[in-house]
Amino acid sequence: NHPVDLSSVKMLTAGGSAVPRSLMEAYDKRFGVTIVQGWGMTETSPLAAIARPPKGVTPEEEIEWRAKSGRVVSGVEVRIVDEEGNEMPNDGVSVGEIEVRGPWITGSYYKDPSPDRFSPDGWLRTGDVATLDDRGFIQISDRTKDVIKSGGEWISSVELENQVMAHPDVFEAAVIGVPDDRYDERPLVVIVPCDGRKPEPSEVLGFLGPRVARWWLPERW
């Protein structure tokens, strides 16, 4: 291991993919460095949300807010819609695709009409699946092409990966959807174990039990 000196670093911002909560907690504990997530796209120029905790929350609660994808920034409008384009409530529970608009959000693509990338009323369809709460915080669970639809229910591959990676013997993990005769699609978990360790699937399943919905628990490892 190489020595790391982060004494001059106070905060890191991260984007591009979800940051595992376990990694954020490790940076807090080992380096005293705060990781704050942000969300955006090239089409949003680029930042559209950043996960700064609301005022008044306790230090213990801060990690809950920093682990979210971000709070929509001023000037950007975001809504969550279902597969038929109906707007979902901002309750932090209802899951749908993020649509976004605003003064610096793209309204078209150069020499490419791309009508499938915009709603009939002009909102940009991002392809990200998420919830939106009444405080303006979004929590991305997947991409529309990656979400696992199992027996009519959505399983977030991103969230399941994060929960698997929280296991102390797991270095890295990936979740992919595979065909299933009964449920159409089920999650397959691929694990890179930490050096010298090899967790059994039954052990990781027991770890996941209280952390995710029952129908999320994978049969394939």
Salt bridges, closest charged atoms under 4 A:
GLU25 OE2 - ARG21 NE 2.96
ASP28 OD2 - ARG66 NH2 2.74
GLU64 OE2 - ARG21 NH1 2.97
GLU77 OE2 - ARG101 NE 3.00
GLU83 OE2 - LYS149 NZ 2.28
GLU99 OE1 - ARG79 NH2 2.84
GLU99 OE2 - ARG125 NE 3.60
ASP121 OD1 - ARG79 NH2 2.87
ASP128 OD1 - ARG143 NH1 2.95
ASP169 OD1 - ARG197 NH1 3.24
ASP180 OD1 - ARG220 NH2 2.84
GLU203 OE2 - HIS167 NE2 3.40
GLU219 OE2 - ARG186 NH2 2.70
GLU219 OE1 - ARG220 NH1 3.73
